[in-house]
Amino acid sequence: MTEMTRYRTPGFGASAVLAVMHTPFGRGLAPNLGELRYQARRSGRNIALPVSCVRSGDIAIVRVARPETKQWWRNFRSSRSVSVRLDGHWIHGIGHVASAGTLEHEEVAVVYQQSHPRMEIPATDPFVVIDLAADRRRHDIEEDARRLETGIRRRWFTAVTLGELLGFAAPAVAGSVVWDAAPAVVVAAMLVAGAFEGTVLGWFQARVLRQVLPGIRSRAWVLATALGALAAWSIGVVPMISSDGLGSWSPILLVPALVIGGSLLLLSLGVSQWVVLRHHVPRAARWIAITAAAWLAGLVSFTVITTPLWHPGQSVPLVVLIGIVGGFVMAATMAAVTGWGLTKLLST
């Protein structure tokens, strides 16, 4: 709940009380009067109400007078976040109802009565108890989760970028060397280089996965990644062995080929890795879409970088250097997207 959120105050009387409370002299009129803010369970509206509240240590106690005439307190029959403004300061916690007849009700009634010794409090009046320590504990847990998530993403990004960059060097070098060779030589060289790329990438990925998924087998992950890369390169090598590239294909064949081939290329690695990942992570099938999106972004970035730089007649070292630069950008893009997806997958 932020201060920018708009809150609705039901009733003219409640609105008038809150208006007075927000004035410079409003605080001194009723020291135990506070402003309670919460989100309604059913409507989802943000509600602000004036309440009588007593703070004792790590709890704040809100009395619900004449509960049969009020509905707001029923939102706290199940625990939910709530904020209360007391003495000019906001306190936050998790609120729940302490119903009459329970031991908790008796205990908080005593605390509340001590702060209002002259007030007659019916034994049937419920209280909303706000656990301030629970909010701090939840904040600490969420902060720990964020730090863990950031750490995983950082390790994954570093390892996967390096692994893909090193692995992609093999296809980059092989492609520049065998570009004008016989089709059989091109296919053999690129498939071997592609399998090497997958093996290196899988090894670097497995190093991070073992830290977050202790049960995963590195050998199985590396093999799955190598097979996925081999499948992808078996599709990617087609334009390389076509005499005029894909430009000689008729549109009737070219469009379906691009759609089917592109889909298989993008999905191959994710499907192959999913076979291993599904035994360790719930809803692991989402990894297929994550890796497809990551490789699509990576290939687009590679194309954007290398296309303006590659020209016919360039020397092999220059061609390789341009390929490595493009490979680095592709690797970093792919690592960033899959790192984000991995942490989301692990958090489910």
N, C-alpha and C positions, 0 to 999 in steps of 0.2 A: 504494500500500500504506500503510495508516494503522495507527496503533498500536491502534485499536479492532478491527481485523480479527483474527479468531481463526485461529491457525496450528496445523497438525498436525505433530507430530514423529514420524516412523516409527521404531519400535524403542525398547526400554527403555534401551539404552546411550546413544543420542543424546539422549534425554530427560534422562537423568541428567547428562550433560555440560553440557547447556544450563542445567539447574537450578543446577549449581555455578558456571557462568559468570555467572549473574545475582546471585550473592552478592557482598558487598563485597570479599572477598579473591580472587574467582574470576579477575579480570583479570590479576593478577600471576602466576598459575600457568602460563599459556602466552600470552605477549604476541601471538603471531601467530595465535592461535585466535580465530575470529570466528563470528558467527551469520549464516547466509545465509537469506534469505527470498525466495520466488518463488511464482508460481502455476503449477501443473502444466499442461502443454500439453493433455493428453487429459481428465483428470478435472476440471480447473478448481479443484482443492483448493489452499488456501494452505499451503505447506510451509515449515517452519523446520528447519535442520540446522546442527550445528557443523562448521566447515570450517577447514582450514589456509590462511591467506590472507596475501599479501604485497602491500603497496601501493607503487607506484613512479610518482610523478607523477600523471598523469591516468588510470592504470589500476590495477586491483586484480587479482591473480592468485591463483586458487584451484586447488590441485593436487588431482587425482582419483587417489588411491592405489588400487591393485587395482581398476581400472575394470570388470573383468569381473564383479565381485561387486556392483556398484552400478548403479542405474538413473537416479538423479536427474539426473546430468550430461547425459543424453541429451536432456533438455528444451531444452538450449541449443544443439542442433545447428542450430536457427534462432534468430536473435537475439530476445531477450525481456527485459523489465524485471526487475530484480533489486535487492535491497537487502542490504547487509552491515554488520554492527555490529562496528566495530573500535575498541579503546581507548575504549569507552564512547560512541562517536559513530556515528550511522547515515550511511552513504554510499549513494548511489543511482546506478544506471547501466544500461547495456544490456550483457547478458552473451551470450557466444557461445563455442563450443568451438574451441580451438586443437588440432587433431589432430596426432598424431605424424607426422613426415615432412615437415611444412610449415615454411617459413622462420619464420613467426610462432611456431610451437612452439619452435623452436631459440632464438629471441630471448627469449621469456618464461621458458624453462627456465634460461637463464643468469641472469636476474634473480632467479628463485626460488632457485636454487642459491647465489647470493651471500648470501642471507639465511639459508640453512641449509647452511653449508659442510661440516658433518660428516654430512649426510644423503645416503644413496645413493638417487638418483632414477632409476628405470628409464626408458629412452628412450621406452618405449611408453606411459608415463602421460600422458594428455591433461590439458590445463589449461582451466579456464573463465576467460576474460579478460573483465573488466568495464570497459567504457569509460565512465568517469565524465564525460568531456567531452560524450559523446553525449547523456547525460541532460540536461546543462545546455543543449545545443543544442536538444534537443527541447522543453525547458521554455521556452526563449526563443521558439522557433517558435510554440508553443501560446499563449504570452503575446501575441505579436504578432498572432496570429489572433484572439484574444479582443478585443484593442484595436481591431482593424479591424472586427470584427463589431459591437462596441459603437458605434463611430463611424458605421457604416452605419445601424444602427437609430436612432441619435439624429438623423441627418440626414433619414432617411426619415420618422420620426415628426413632426419639426418641419414638413417640407415638405408631407407628405400631410395632416396635420391642418389646416394653413393653407389648402391647396388645396381640400380638401373643404368646409371652413367657408365659404370665399369662393364656391365653386361652388354649394353648397347654398342660399346666400342667394337665388339666382334662383328655384328652385322654391318656397321658403318665401314669397317675396313674391308670386310668380305665383299660388300656391294661395290665398292670402288675398284677392287682388284679384278673381279670377274664380270664387270658390267658388259663387256663385249665378248665374253666367252660363249661357248655353246650352251644351249638351254639346259642340258643335263648337268653341266658343270655349275651353272648358276643355281639351279635348284638344290643340288647337293651342298654347295657351299653355304647358301643362305639358310637351309634347314639346320645344318650343323651349328652355324653361328646363332640361329634363333634358339636352339636348344641350350646352347651355352649361356645366352642372355637370360633365359628363364631359370637356369640353374643358379646363376649368380644372384639374380633378383630374389629367388626363393630362399636362398641361404641367408641373405641379409634380412629379409622379412621374418624368417623363422627365429632369428636372434631376438627380435623384439617380442614376437608372439609367445615365446617360451616364458617370458617374464610376466605376461598377463594371463596366459592360458597354460599352466604348468603341465596339463595332461596331453598337450599337442605334441606329436612326433615330428621332429625336424625333417627326418628323411622323407616322410610321407608328404610333407608340405613342399619340400624342394622338388620331389618327383612330380607332384601335381602341377607346380608352377612351370617346370620344364616342359611337360606334356602340353599345357595350355599355350605356352609360347610357341611350341612346335606347330600346334594346330593353327595359331594365328599367322605364323610365317608361311605355312603351306598355302594360305589364301593370299597373303601379301606378296608372294613371289610371282603370282600370275601376271601382273602388269610388266614385270621385269623380263619375262620370257616371251611376251607377245611381241611380234616383229615391229609393230608400230604402236606399242602400248595399247591402251584402251581406246585410242582415238579412231582406230580402224573398225571398231565394233559398231554395228547398226544400233540405233536408239532402242529398237524392240528388244535387243539382247542386253544392251548396256545398262539400261535403267534397272531391270530386275537383278542383273548381276551385281550392280553396285549395292542395291538394297540388301540382297541376300548375303553377298560376300561381306559387306560392311558389318551387318548384324552378327554374322558368325565370328568375324574377326574381333569385334568388341566384346562378345559374350564368352569367347573360348576360355580365356584365362579365369574369369570369375566362376564359370561353371566347373572348371577343373579344380579350383581351390575350394569351392563350395563342398565338393565331395568329402574333403577332409574337415572343413570348418563346421559342418552340420552336426558333427558329433560333440562339439564343444560349446557352441553358442546357440541360444534359441533364435528362431526366425533367421537362420543363417542365409536363407535364400536372398535376402536383401543385399548380401555381399555381391551378388551377380550384377545387380543394377548399379551398385556403388563403383565397382571396377569398370563397368562399361562406360559410365559417365566420366570416370577418371581418365581412361585411355582415350576417349573421344576428345576431352579437353587437352590431353597431352599431345595427341597427334595433330590437332588443330594448331597448337602453339608451335610444334615442330615445323609444320608446313609454313606458317607465317614467318618463321625465322629463316629457314633454309631456302625457300623458293626464290626470294630476291637475290640471294648470294651465290647460288649454284649457276654456272654457265658452262656451255660446251667448251672443251679444250683446256679446262683447268688442270693443273697438276694434281697427282694423286694425294700428296700431303695436304694441299689446300682443300680438296674435296673432303678428306677425312676430318680436317680441322673444323670445317663448317658443319659437318655431320655431328661432331662431338659437341659443338656449341648448341646446336639444335637439340641434341640428345639431352644435354644438361637442363635446358628449359623444359623439355618434355618430361624428364624424370622428376624435376621439382614440382611441376604441375600435377602429375599423377600422384606423387607422394603426398602432396597437400590434400588432395581430394580424398584419397583412400585413408589417410590418417584421420581426417574428420569423420569419415564413414565408420571406421573401426571403432572409435570411441563411442559413437552413437549406438553401434551394434552391441558393444560391451555393456552399455548402461541399461539395456532392456532386461 
